[in-house]
Amino acid sequence: MSDIGYDGQVAIVTGAGGGLGRQHALLLASRGARVVVNDLGGSVSGEGADKGPADHVVEEIRAAGGEAVADGNSVATPEGGQAIVGTAIEQFGRIDIVVNNAGILRDKTFHNLTPDLLNPVLDVHLKGAFHVTQPAWVKMREQGYGRVINTASQSGVLGNFGQSNYGAAKMGLVGLTRVLALEGAKYNIKVNAIAPIARTRMTEDIMGSLADSLDPELVSPVVAWLASEDCSVTGEVFTVAAGRVGRFFVGMTKGYFNPHLTVEDVRDHLDQIRDETGYLVPGSANDENGFLFKMLQEHAG
């Protein structure tokens, strides 16, 4: 089989001035994509701005024979998202791939969480994906093709102490991924998410002895495949770390059914409700509704 490439395609990678985003941009560019390297250049907590990191990655790409342009707009506002997509259209004439990678951290235990710790995290991670993807989505629908990769996290899927703001934003991205996968299907727009574990400036203080194995370069091949025409899946979430790739999914137990359900029924049948034997993996809300409808029909019959 031939190698995967992106000749003629244009990619936006947000938060691409370092860490995971830099590796994604370098890999896509090395295989022919023209890349908008977006990075505000602020601190880990989202303060300040410096276009230097984005410019440096562009220099790396160009030195290797690729095409790229730097963009210093913030994903945290609708105007910033529109401007980022505008850079792609103005410089390269189209947009095929969006990698929503920009992120910040403002960790705090929930009882100490204040609006200045909550809102910027939601603005960058969750709303940022809306702000960048929506104007790109219009172009993708028009051309009948697109690939969107959102960056979720195990902190969202599984939870992590002191990260209620971050975890909520990241799990929100899973919901966004699922909905956009459904809405984009007839336009050949595929939308997936990754939940990476990698050594970056956001994680270097918490990885301990694992840090040396968690090279961000080992995450980018999954992003690159999801960004390719070869990608055969949509609406899925992949856990990626140290060369291992797996899939997170939402499972549903068969549960307990009683059309006259009482509080005591829930108490008395909790083990059956939680029993994972023969669990289902619904692909959409319609799948769960169909399962419920079938159960109602069987009981009525």
ABEGO torsion letter per residue (X at the ends): XBBBBABGBBBBBBGAABEAAAAAAAAAAAAGBBBBBBBAGBBAAGBEBBAAAAAAAAAAAAAAGBBBBBBABBAABAAAAAAAAAAAAAAAGBBABBBBABBBBBBBBAAABBAAAAAAAAAAAAAAAAAAAAAAAAAAAAAGBBBBBBBBBAAAAAEBBGAAAAAAAAAAAAAAAAAAAAAAAAAGBBBBBBBBBBBBAAAAAAAEAAAAABBAAAAAAAAAAAABAABABBGBBBBBBGGBBBBBBBBBBAEBBBAABBAAAAAAAAAAAABABGBBBBABAAAAAAAAAAAAAAAAX
